[in-house]
């Protein structure tokens, strides 16, 4: 996470099996703090902890941003929503 004083201005998470596969999810920067290198620093911090792993992400946005960080587009991907999107019947 990125903070200014005690305010969260950015977040980034990674899911990893700890061995060979990792997925970057939920990279976000508060609009007024974008284009200042915050997301780049958060993503690079995550990548530095994933040596030897295949790191994947899904995005429809900021493709050029991720290319600059070394990501290469891979055209294959499948997905499924189980039940209703973001609705948990419990």
N, C-alpha and C positions, 0 to 999 in steps of 0.2 A: 504494500500500500504506500501511497505517497500522501504526505501531510503538509499543510501550511499551518503552523502553530498546532492546534489540536483538531483542525478541520481536515477531513479526508478529501483529497482532490484527485485521487487516482487509485485504481485497483487493477490487479492482474492475478490470475490464478492458473495453476497447472495441475493436471491430474496425471499421475505417472504410476506405472506398475513397479517402479524402482529398479527395473532391469533394462528394458529395451524400448518401451513405447511410452510416449508422453503426449498430452494434448493441452495446448494453451487455450484457456477459455476466459471470457469476461474481461477483456482488456478495456478499460474505461478511464477517461480523463475528463474532469469537469470542464465544460466548454470554455470558460474564461481562462483556463490554464493550458489549452491545447497549443501545439506548435512551439513548445518550449523544451522538448526533449524528455518530458516526464514519462510518456508511454514507452519510448525507446529505452530509457534506463530501467523501467520495470521489466520489460520483456528481456532485455539483456541480462538482468539479474537472475531471472528464471532460467534462461538458457545456460548460464554459467554453472548451474547446479545439475544440469542434465547431460553431462559428458557421456558420449557413447550411445545415447538414446536417439531414436527416430522421433522427432518432435513434429506434430501435426496440428493444424488449426483449421477451422471452418470460418469463413467470413465472406460477406457480400460487400463489405466496406473496406476502404483503406488498403486495397490490394497493393498499391505502389509502396505504401509504408512498409508492409511486410516483406516485399521484394528487396527493399533497401537493407533489411535485416538478414537477408540471405535465404529467405523462404522461396521455394520454387512451386509454381502451380502444378497440382496433380489432379487430373480430370476425373478420377474415379472416386466416388463416395456414395454411400447409401445411408438412408435414415428412415426412421419410423417413429411416429408418435403413438404411444400406447395409451389408449383411452382418449381423454380430452386434454389438449395442450395446457399445461400448468394448472390442471384441476386434479386434486387428490380427493378421492371419495372416502377417505378414512375419517 
